[in-house]
Amino acid sequence: MSTPGALWRSSHPGPTSIVTALASALGWSAGLDPARIVLLALAVLAGQLSVGISNDAIDAPRDRIASRPDKPIARGEVTLAVAWGAALVSLATALTLSALLGAGMLAAHALALGSAWAYNAWLKSTPASIVPFLVSFGIFPSLATLSAPQPAVAPGWTWIAGAALGAAVHLTNVLPDLDQDAATGVRGLPHRLGPRVSAAVAACAVVAGAVVVLIGSAGGEASVVSAISWAFFAGVVVVAVATLLAALLRPPSRTLFRLVMLAALLLAAQLVAAGRVLAG
């Protein structure tokens, strides 16, 4: 495997791709022109690369102890020096591209990335491990609105919906690795709650986020919600119920994380289908 390929696999490519696609969808919903949407997507992609690679670089000693076959850095396919170089270059690229979109976008993206890096470096092993996800995902919709020619912070309901989604992602993502994490001393909030409680809270958080999007995007008037928006809302609920059932009836696995990621895409589609730009 080539070094670029190993770095890509170290970046958590699934979540990285989904978050980048979500940024593009939100940019479209915020009424950005194609050039700004591309720039926004590239900035978010670079930021996610920095977060994913730095996470695996920091975790490399623990991943070696756990004999993780899916971790190229821990397996020696790419050196720590190269990994850190790639993470820092990606971070610098993300901030540079953000600056091209405006000072507000730069500040918001820097805060989101700083929160994510803080999770990697320290907070993941504390009861406050969920906080970076609340912060970074809560800010996330504003990356689109702050990238507009007339920048503005996204409405409050988008912050709540984003934070709810972030909570669900965090509580679900670590479930397959709870035993390995325990063996290497990682004890974040999901580890303390346990897999079934974490999955149940994640499912409820996704539904809460969908409710907030449904009501917030319609200005609190259910009568103006479109049929397609209701359909996406129903899809989120179905996926959340499936997540809950999977958590209760089957051993924890990556399936739970994939279900929450599917719910994230449905939430993005629900937001776009609402027919109103985020800044308006």
CORZIFEN-V245210 format. One line per field, one symbol per residue. ss: DSSP state (H for helix, E for strand, - for the rest). psi: psi as a letter, one per 40 degrees, with the letter a starting at -180 (. if undefined). burial: 1 if it has 16 or more other C-alpha atoms within 10 Angstrom, else 0. Layout:
ss: ???
psi: ???
burial: ???
This chain:
ss: --HHHHHHHH--HHHHHHHHHHHHHHHHH----HHHHHHHHHHHHHHHHHHHHHHHHHHHHHHHH--------------HHHHHHHHHHHHHHHHHHHHH--HHHHHHHHHHHHHHHHHHH-HHH-----HHHHHHHHHHHHHHH----------HHHHHHHHHHHHHHHHHH-HHHHHHHHH-----HHHHH-HHHHHHHHHHHHHHHHHHHHHHH----HHH--HHHHHHHHHHHHHHHHHHHHHHH----HHHHHHHHHHHHHHHHHHHH-------
psi: hidddddddeegdcdddddddddddddddefiidddddddddddddddddddddddddeddddddefheegdddeedhidddddddddddddddddddddeiddddddddddddddddddddedeieedddddddddddddedddeeidgiihiiddddddddddddddddddedeeddddddeehgadddddidddddddddddddddddddddddefehddehiddddddddddddddddddddddeiihieddddddddddddddddddedehide.
burial: 0000011111111011111111111111111100011011111111111111111111110111010000111100011100110111111111101110110111111111111111110011110011111111111111111111001111101111111111111111111101011000011111100011111111111111111111011100000010001101111110111111011000011011111111111111111111001110
